[in-house]
Amino acid sequence: MLFIDQPVQVGYSYDTLHNGTKDLASANEMDEEEKTIELDDFIDGHIPEQNNTFLYKPHDEKIGLWTESYGGKYGPAFMSFFSHQNEGIRNGTISGPGTHYLHLDTLGIVNGCIDQAHCTAGYASMLVNNTYGIKAVNETFHHKQMYEMERPDGIFDQIEKCQDLSHMDDPDEYGDIDEVNEFCKNISAVIEELFIAPYMADGNYGWFDITHPAQDPFPHMYEVGFLNQHWVQKALGVPVNHSWVAESVSAAFSLTGDINRGDTIEDIAYLLDNGVKVALVYGDRDYACNWINGETTSISIPYTYLPSFTAAGYEPLTVSSPETPPFISYGLARQHGNFSFTRVFQAGHMVPSYQPEASYQIFKRALFNLDIASGSIDLTKTGGWSGMTEDVEIYSTKGSQDTWWRRNEIMPAPEHECYVLVPSVCTDEQREALKNGTAIVKDWIVIGIEGDENTEGGIDHDTKMKEDPEGRQRLLRLTEDKLDLR
């Protein structure tokens, strides 16, 4: 299994090495003068310097690509590109040293934003009509949203025009045509004003979980601190810090209006018609790339078997045999042959963090040609999905045509926690305390504020200073010197 930090500049990925400092309080990055760093200073003894090619070879060479969130665009685009390259290898237009055919097997997308028109419609629905009974905006404002979305020259029309302009003037999507960039970029500002800012305004609802507050500490991001420990970086042989986000890359994508451009739906159709398995997996508590948007996309893929897919019903997602009590449904899955859509109950944007066992079963079943709902049917024995045997019926789920009948209760939200390496989860008071040096921090978590009544009774400051002097030193570094990422 290969984990890829994408896009470049996030995680441990990089193109060129820079020294830099990041102000956690404002999330601003300040690059210092570019400096050439000798890689052997970092990786000596960990990765061979002269021969860093790993020779492990899977027995079948099958490749499965799993993505999340914006991966709803990356995943289809990458797999489609690989498949077109394969066509070139087959017909001889691509040849020569280093040419290697990639055996594409599975594309998995977890809460992906695949098509911006569907995402926008999903926002409009999720705000007032979701399976948790939450109404995030009033009906009057919702009517305004619907009008702005559907009116002539409204959001839907503008997204379509953006995609038309992109196809005509920037077909390779280099993002170097100012007129296309400006038009497509401006759509995002309208969507932000109508569907994102009002939802996030009072802090009651999380971007990645509609049942959690905006400053949502879950899933916990303790890995950010762990992966930036010097000994961890040395053990892994990496020459850079681990970055959760890359503001510069995000800004570049925003400037071209990338999210509003098209072709991802067509890419998925092309993959399905070429025998690649595609599994769409959506937690039903996410707002950012919600399941309503995902389901709409699933029934809009213009591939050969779309009528058969839309005719398929939803079956319960189980993690054990139906004969093994107790019977627990973790979600509902629709599938026809190599294409599936699954709504996972009680899961936000990062589905595996909420429902790890169900996520693992979906992952395993998709890779090993089993039906998603139960894992008990070998799809290679049902005629598969290519019509290889005309007298054998391709597998389809049976059941209800929608999942709206399944409503869920709101579970208790997690206790608030300010993790200083991800300041977006901190309150304004906590961020101010971090800046002025009055925050009490242990293991990157704010556990109190000096002078606060609730803090004074619960923490022995002198004892804490004796037991954890490095914690205090770390706090001073954050508040006075900012965070040196070198």
C-alpha positions as CSV (number, residue, x, y, z in Angstrom):
1,M,0.0,0.0,0.0
2,L,1.4,3.4,-1.0
3,F,0.2,6.6,0.6
4,I,0.6,9.6,-1.6
5,D,0.6,13.1,0.0
6,Q,-1.2,15.2,-2.6
7,P,-1.1,17.8,-3.9
8,V,2.6,18.7,-3.8
9,Q,3.6,20.7,-0.7
10,V,1.2,18.9,1.7
11,G,2.3,16.1,4.0
12,Y,5.9,15.3,3.3
13,S,5.7,16.0,-0.5
14,Y,7.7,18.8,-2.1
15,D,9.2,20.0,-5.4
16,T,11.9,22.3,-4.2
17,L,13.1,22.7,-0.6
18,H,12.6,26.0,1.2
19,N,13.2,27.2,4.7
20,G,10.1,28.8,6.1
21,T,8.2,29.9,9.2
22,K,4.5,29.6,9.7
23,D,2.5,31.8,12.1
24,L,0.0,29.4,13.6
25,A,-2.2,32.2,14.9
26,S,-2.9,33.5,11.4
27,A,-2.0,30.4,9.4
28,N,0.3,32.6,7.2
29,E,3.4,31.0,5.7
30,M,6.6,33.2,5.4
31,D,9.1,31.7,3.0
32,E,12.7,32.5,3.6
33,E,15.3,32.6,0.9
34,E,15.4,29.3,-1.1
35,K,18.2,27.1,0.1
36,T,19.6,24.1,-1.5
37,I,19.7,21.2,1.0
38,E,21.8,18.1,0.5
39,L,19.4,15.2,0.7
40,D,22.0,12.9,2.2
41,D,22.1,15.0,5.3
42,F,18.6,13.7,5.9
43,I,18.3,10.3,4.4
44,D,21.7,8.7,4.9
45,G,21.2,5.3,6.3
46,H,17.5,5.2,5.6
47,I,17.0,5.3,1.8
48,P,19.8,4.2,-0.6
49,E,21.2,7.4,-2.1
50,Q,22.3,5.9,-5.4
51,N,19.6,3.3,-5.9
52,N,16.3,4.3,-4.4
53,T,14.2,2.0,-6.7
54,F,12.2,-0.4,-4.7
55,L,11.8,-3.8,-6.5
56,Y,8.7,-5.2,-4.9
57,K,6.4,-6.5,-7.6
58,P,2.8,-7.4,-6.9
59,H,1.8,-10.8,-8.3
60,D,-1.0,-9.3,-10.5
61,E,0.2,-5.7,-10.9
62,K,-3.3,-4.4,-10.3
63,I,-3.6,-0.8,-9.2
64,G,-6.3,0.6,-7.0
65,L,-6.4,4.4,-6.3
66,W,-8.4,5.7,-3.3
67,T,-9.0,9.4,-2.8
68,E,-11.0,11.7,-0.6
69,S,-12.6,15.1,-0.8
70,Y,-10.9,17.0,-3.7
71,G,-9.8,13.5,-4.7
72,G,-13.3,13.4,-6.3
73,K,-11.5,15.4,-9.1
74,Y,-7.9,14.1,-8.7
75,G,-8.9,10.4,-8.7
76,P,-11.0,10.3,-12.0
77,A,-8.5,12.6,-13.8
78,F,-5.4,10.6,-12.8
79,M,-7.0,7.2,-13.5
80,S,-8.4,8.4,-16.8
81,F,-5.0,9.8,-17.8
82,F,-3.4,6.4,-16.9
83,S,-6.0,4.6,-19.0
84,H,-5.5,6.8,-22.0
85,Q,-1.7,6.2,-21.7
86,N,-2.4,2.5,-21.7
87,E,-4.3,2.9,-24.9
88,G,-1.3,4.5,-26.4
89,I,0.9,1.6,-25.3
90,R,-1.5,-0.9,-26.8
91,N,-1.7,0.8,-30.2
92,G,2.0,1.6,-30.3
93,T,1.8,5.4,-30.2
94,I,3.6,5.2,-26.9
95,S,6.7,3.0,-26.7
96,G,10.4,3.0,-25.9
97,P,12.5,2.6,-22.7
98,G,10.5,2.9,-19.5
99,T,7.1,2.2,-21.1
100,H,5.0,0.2,-18.7
101,Y,1.4,-0.8,-19.0
102,L,-0.6,0.0,-15.8
103,H,-3.2,-2.6,-14.8
104,L,-5.9,-0.3,-13.5
105,D,-8.4,-2.1,-11.2
106,T,-10.3,0.1,-8.7
107,L,-11.0,3.8,-8.1
108,G,-12.4,4.6,-4.7
109,I,-13.7,8.1,-3.8
110,V,-14.6,8.9,-0.2
111,N,-16.8,12.0,0.2
112,G,-15.6,13.4,-3.0
113,C,-16.6,16.7,-4.6
114,I,-16.8,15.4,-8.2
115,D,-19.1,17.9,-10.0
116,Q,-19.5,21.4,-8.7
117,A,-23.1,21.8,-9.9
118,H,-24.0,18.7,-7.9
119,C,-22.0,19.9,-4.9
120,T,-23.9,23.2,-4.9
121,A,-27.3,21.5,-5.2
122,G,-26.1,19.2,-2.3
123,Y,-25.4,22.2,-0.2
124,A,-28.9,23.6,-0.9
125,S,-30.6,20.4,0.2
126,M,-28.3,19.5,3.1
127,L,-29.0,22.9,4.7
128,V,-32.7,22.2,5.3
129,N,-33.3,18.6,4.3
130,N,-30.9,16.1,5.8
131,T,-31.3,12.8,7.7
132,Y,-30.6,14.4,11.1
133,G,-33.4,16.9,11.2
134,I,-31.1,19.9,11.2
135,K,-32.2,23.2,9.6
136,A,-29.2,25.4,9.3
137,V,-30.9,28.3,7.5
138,N,-34.5,29.6,7.4
139,E,-36.9,29.0,4.6
140,T,-36.8,32.5,3.3
141,F,-33.1,32.5,2.8
142,H,-33.3,29.0,1.4
143,H,-35.7,30.2,-1.3
144,K,-33.1,32.9,-2.2
145,Q,-30.4,30.2,-2.5
146,M,-32.6,28.1,-4.8
147,Y,-33.4,31.1,-6.9
148,E,-29.8,32.2,-7.3
149,M,-28.8,28.6,-8.2
150,E,-31.5,27.9,-10.8
151,R,-32.3,31.3,-12.4
152,P,-31.2,32.2,-15.9
153,D,-27.5,33.1,-15.7
154,G,-27.5,31.8,-12.1
155,I,-25.0,29.4,-10.5
156,F,-25.9,26.4,-12.6
157,D,-25.7,28.3,-15.9
158,Q,-22.4,29.9,-14.9
159,I,-20.8,26.6,-14.0
160,E,-21.8,25.3,-17.4
161,K,-20.4,28.4,-19.1
162,C,-17.2,28.0,-17.1
163,Q,-16.8,24.5,-18.4
164,D,-17.6,25.5,-22.0
165,L,-15.0,28.2,-21.8
166,S,-12.4,25.9,-20.4
167,H,-13.0,23.3,-23.1
168,M,-12.7,25.9,-25.9
169,D,-10.0,28.2,-24.6
170,D,-8.0,26.1,-22.1
171,P,-8.6,22.5,-23.2
172,D,-5.4,21.2,-21.5
173,E,-6.3,23.1,-18.3
174,Y,-3.0,24.8,-17.9
175,G,-4.8,27.7,-16.1
176,D,-3.0,30.3,-18.2
177,I,-6.0,31.9,-19.9
178,D,-7.0,34.9,-17.8
179,E,-10.5,35.3,-19.1
180,V,-11.3,31.7,-18.3
181,N,-9.7,31.9,-14.9
182,E,-11.5,35.0,-13.9
183,F,-14.9,33.8,-14.9
184,C,-14.6,30.4,-13.3
185,K,-13.0,31.9,-10.1
186,N,-15.9,34.3,-9.6
187,I,-18.4,31.5,-9.3
188,S,-16.7,30.2,-6.2
189,A,-17.2,33.6,-4.5
190,V,-20.9,33.4,-5.2
191,I,-21.2,29.9,-3.8
192,E,-19.2,30.9,-0.7
193,E,-21.5,33.9,-0.1
194,L,-24.7,31.9,-0.5
195,F,-24.0,28.4,0.8
196,I,-20.9,28.3,2.9
197,A,-20.7,31.6,4.9
198,P,-24.3,31.4,6.1
199,Y,-23.9,27.8,7.1
200,M,-20.7,28.5,9.1
201,A,-21.8,31.9,10.4
202,D,-22.9,31.1,14.0
203,G,-20.4,28.2,14.6
204,N,-23.1,25.7,15.3
205,Y,-22.3,23.3,12.4
206,G,-19.0,21.8,11.3
207,W,-17.8,22.0,7.7
208,F,-17.0,18.2,7.8
209,D,-19.8,17.2,10.2
210,I,-23.2,18.8,10.4
211,T,-23.8,17.4,13.8
212,H,-20.6,18.9,15.3
213,P,-19.8,22.5,16.0
214,A,-17.6,24.5,13.6
215,Q,-14.6,24.2,15.9
216,D,-14.7,20.5,15.6
217,P,-11.9,18.6,17.2
218,F,-12.8,15.3,15.6
219,P,-11.1,13.5,13.9
220,H,-8.2,14.4,16.2
221,M,-5.2,15.5,14.3
222,Y,-2.5,14.4,16.7
223,E,-0.5,13.0,13.8
224,V,0.5,16.6,12.9
225,G,2.6,16.9,16.0
226,F,3.9,13.3,15.8
227,L,5.0,13.6,12.2
228,N,6.8,16.8,12.9
229,Q,9.0,15.3,15.7
230,H,12.6,15.4,14.6
231,W,13.1,11.7,15.5
232,V,10.1,10.7,13.4
233,Q,11.4,12.6,10.4
234,K,14.8,11.1,10.8
235,A,13.4,7.6,11.0
236,L,11.4,8.2,7.8
237,G,14.2,9.8,6.0
238,V,12.3,12.9,5.1
239,P,13.9,16.4,4.6
240,V,10.8,18.5,5.2
241,N,8.2,19.1,7.9
242,H,4.8,17.5,7.6
243,S,2.2,20.1,6.5
244,W,-1.5,19.5,6.9
245,V,-2.5,22.0,4.2
246,A,-0.6,24.0,1.5
247,E,-2.1,27.4,1.4
248,S,-0.1,28.3,-1.7
249,V,-1.4,25.4,-3.7
250,S,-5.0,26.1,-2.5
251,A,-4.6,29.7,-3.6
252,A,-3.3,28.7,-7.0
253,F,-6.3,26.3,-7.5
254,S,-8.7,29.1,-6.4
255,L,-7.2,31.6,-8.9
256,T,-8.0,29.3,-11.8
257,G,-11.5,28.4,-10.6
258,D,-10.4,24.8,-10.9
259,I,-13.2,23.4,-8.8
260,N,-15.8,24.7,-11.2
261,R,-14.3,23.1,-14.3
262,G,-15.6,19.8,-15.6
263,D,-14.8,16.4,-17.2
264,T,-14.7,14.3,-14.0
265,I,-18.1,12.8,-14.6
266,E,-17.0,11.9,-18.1
267,D,-13.8,10.5,-16.8
268,I,-15.7,8.1,-14.4
269,A,-17.9,7.0,-17.3
270,Y,-14.8,6.2,-19.4
271,L,-13.3,4.2,-16.6
272,L,-16.4,2.2,-15.9
273,D,-16.8,1.4,-19.6
274,N,-13.2,0.2,-19.6
275,G,-13.8,-2.3,-16.8
276,V,-12.4,-0.3,-13.9
277,K,-14.3,-0.7,-10.6
278,V,-15.5,2.5,-9.1
279,A,-16.7,2.8,-5.5
280,L,-18.3,6.0,-4.2
281,V,-18.4,6.1,-0.4
282,Y,-20.1,9.0,1.5
283,G,-20.6,9.6,5.2
284,D,-24.0,11.2,5.7
285,R,-22.9,13.8,8.3
286,D,-20.5,15.6,6.0
287,Y,-21.5,19.0,4.6
288,A,-18.4,19.9,2.5
289,C,-18.8,17.1,-0.1
290,N,-22.1,15.6,1.2
291,W,-23.8,12.3,0.3
292,I,-26.7,14.1,-1.4
293,N,-24.3,15.5,-3.9
294,G,-22.6,12.1,-4.2
295,E,-25.8,10.2,-4.9
296,T,-26.8,12.8,-7.6
297,T,-23.4,12.3,-9.2
298,S,-23.7,8.6,-9.1
299,I,-27.0,8.5,-11.1
300,S,-25.6,11.0,-13.6
301,I,-22.5,9.1,-14.9
302,P,-23.1,8.7,-18.6
303,Y,-21.8,5.2,-19.0
304,T,-23.2,2.1,-20.7
305,Y,-25.0,0.5,-17.7
306,L,-26.4,3.7,-16.1
307,P,-30.0,2.6,-16.6
308,S,-29.2,-0.7,-14.9
309,F,-27.4,1.1,-12.0
310,T,-30.3,3.6,-11.4
311,A,-32.7,0.6,-11.5
312,A,-30.8,-1.1,-8.7
313,G,-32.1,-0.7,-5.2
314,Y,-30.3,-0.1,-1.9
315,E,-29.3,-3.0,0.4
316,P,-28.0,-2.8,4.0
317,L,-24.2,-2.5,4.4
318,T,-23.1,-5.1,6.9
319,V,-19.7,-6.0,8.3
320,S,-20.5,-9.6,9.1
321,S,-22.6,-12.4,7.6
322,P,-26.4,-11.8,7.7
323,E,-26.7,-15.1,9.4
324,T,-24.5,-13.9,12.3
325,P,-26.5,-12.0,15.0
326,P,-26.8,-9.2,15.8
327,F,-27.6,-7.7,12.4
328,I,-26.3,-4.2,12.2
329,S,-26.6,-1.9,9.2
330,Y,-23.8,0.5,8.8
331,G,-25.2,2.1,5.7
332,L,-27.0,1.5,2.5
333,A,-25.3,0.4,-0.8
334,R,-26.5,0.5,-4.4
335,Q,-24.4,-1.5,-6.9
336,H,-24.5,-2.8,-10.4
337,G,-21.5,-4.7,-11.5
338,N,-18.4,-2.6,-11.2
339,F,-20.1,0.6,-9.9
340,S,-21.3,1.3,-6.4
341,F,-22.6,4.1,-4.2
342,T,-22.7,3.7,-0.5
343,R,-24.2,6.1,2.1
344,V,-22.5,5.4,5.5
345,F,-24.5,6.2,8.6
346,Q,-23.1,8.4,11.4
347,A,-20.0,9.4,9.5
348,G,-18.6,12.8,8.6
349,H,-16.1,13.7,5.8
350,M,-13.3,11.4,7.0
351,V,-15.5,8.2,6.9
352,P,-12.8,5.8,8.2
353,S,-12.4,7.8,11.4
354,Y,-16.0,7.4,12.2
355,Q,-16.8,3.9,10.9
356,P,-13.4,2.1,10.6
357,E,-14.7,-1.4,10.3
358,A,-17.4,-0.5,7.7
359,S,-14.8,1.5,5.8
360,Y,-12.3,-1.4,5.8
361,Q,-14.9,-3.8,4.6
362,I,-15.9,-1.5,1.7
363,F,-12.3,-1.1,0.8
364,K,-11.6,-4.8,0.9
365,R,-14.7,-5.8,-1.0
366,A,-14.1,-3.3,-3.8
367,L,-10.6,-4.5,-4.3
368,F,-11.3,-8.2,-4.1
369,N,-14.4,-8.2,-6.4
370,L,-17.0,-8.8,-3.7
371,D,-20.4,-7.1,-3.5
372,I,-20.1,-4.0,-1.3
373,A,-23.3,-4.6,0.8
374,S,-22.5,-8.0,2.3
375,G,-19.1,-9.1,0.9
376,S,-20.6,-12.6,0.3
377,I,-21.0,-12.5,-3.5
378,D,-18.0,-13.1,-5.8
379,L,-18.7,-10.7,-8.7
380,T,-16.3,-12.6,-10.9
381,K,-18.8,-15.5,-10.9
382,T,-21.8,-13.4,-11.9
383,G,-20.8,-12.4,-15.4
384,G,-18.7,-9.6,-13.9
385,W,-19.6,-6.3,-15.5
386,S,-18.4,-6.6,-19.1
387,G,-21.1,-8.8,-20.4
388,M,-18.5,-11.5,-21.0
389,T,-21.2,-14.2,-20.8
390,E,-24.6,-13.1,-22.3
391,D,-26.6,-15.7,-20.4
392,V,-25.2,-14.7,-17.0
393,E,-26.9,-11.7,-15.3
394,I,-24.6,-8.9,-14.0
395,Y,-25.0,-8.5,-10.2
396,S,-27.4,-5.7,-9.0
397,T,-28.5,-4.8,-5.5
398,K,-32.3,-5.0,-4.8
399,G,-34.3,-2.8,-2.5
400,S,-35.6,0.7,-2.0
401,Q,-34.8,3.3,-4.7
402,D,-33.7,5.8,-2.2
403,T,-32.3,6.0,1.3
404,W,-34.3,9.0,2.7
405,W,-36.5,6.7,4.8
406,R,-33.5,6.1,7.1
407,R,-33.2,8.9,9.5
408,N,-30.6,9.2,12.3
409,E,-30.4,10.7,15.7
410,I,-27.8,13.3,16.6
411,M,-25.1,11.8,18.7
412,P,-23.3,13.8,21.5
413,A,-20.6,16.1,20.1
414,P,-17.0,15.5,21.3
415,E,-15.6,17.6,24.1
416,H,-14.0,20.8,22.8
417,E,-10.2,20.6,22.4
418,C,-7.8,23.3,21.2
419,Y,-4.9,21.5,19.4
420,V,-2.5,24.3,18.7
421,L,-1.0,22.9,15.5
422,V,-4.5,23.1,14.0
423,P,-5.7,26.5,15.3
424,S,-9.0,26.4,13.4
425,V,-10.3,24.2,16.2
426,C,-9.5,26.8,18.9
427,T,-11.8,29.5,20.2
428,D,-10.9,33.2,19.7
429,E,-10.1,33.3,23.4
430,Q,-7.7,30.4,23.2
431,R,-6.0,31.8,20.1
432,E,-5.6,35.2,21.8
433,A,-4.1,33.4,24.8
434,L,-1.7,31.6,22.6
435,K,-0.6,34.9,21.0
436,N,-0.1,36.7,24.3
437,G,1.6,33.8,26.1
438,T,-1.1,33.1,28.8
439,A,-2.2,29.8,27.3
440,I,-1.2,26.7,29.2
441,V,-0.2,24.0,26.7
442,K,0.6,20.3,27.2
443,D,1.3,18.0,24.3
444,W,0.1,20.7,21.9
445,I,-3.3,20.9,23.6
446,V,-4.5,24.0,25.5
447,I,-5.4,22.8,28.9
448,G,-6.1,26.2,30.5
449,I,-5.4,30.0,30.5
450,E,-3.5,31.7,33.2
451,G,-5.8,33.8,35.4
452,D,-8.9,31.9,34.3
453,E,-11.0,30.8,37.3
454,N,-11.7,27.4,35.7
455,T,-8.0,26.8,35.1
456,E,-6.6,28.0,38.4
457,G,-8.4,25.3,40.5
458,G,-7.4,22.4,38.3
459,I,-3.8,22.9,37.4
460,D,-0.7,23.4,39.7
461,H,1.3,25.7,37.5
462,D,4.6,25.2,39.5
463,T,4.2,21.4,39.3
464,K,3.4,21.5,35.6
465,M,6.4,23.6,34.9
466,K,8.6,21.1,36.8
467,E,7.1,18.1,35.1
468,D,6.9,19.5,31.7
469,P,9.4,22.2,31.1
470,E,9.6,21.4,27.4
471,G,5.9,21.9,27.1
472,R,6.3,25.5,28.3
473,Q,9.3,26.1,26.1
474,R,7.3,24.8,23.2
475,L,4.5,27.3,24.0
476,L,6.9,30.2,24.1
477,R,8.3,29.2,20.8
478,L,4.8,29.2,19.3
479,T,3.8,32.5,20.8
480,E,7.0,34.5,20.5
481,D,9.0,33.0,17.8
482,K,6.1,31.5,15.8
483,L,6.7,28.0,14.6
484,D,10.0,27.4,12.8
485,L,9.3,24.7,10.3
486,R,12.9,24.1,9.5
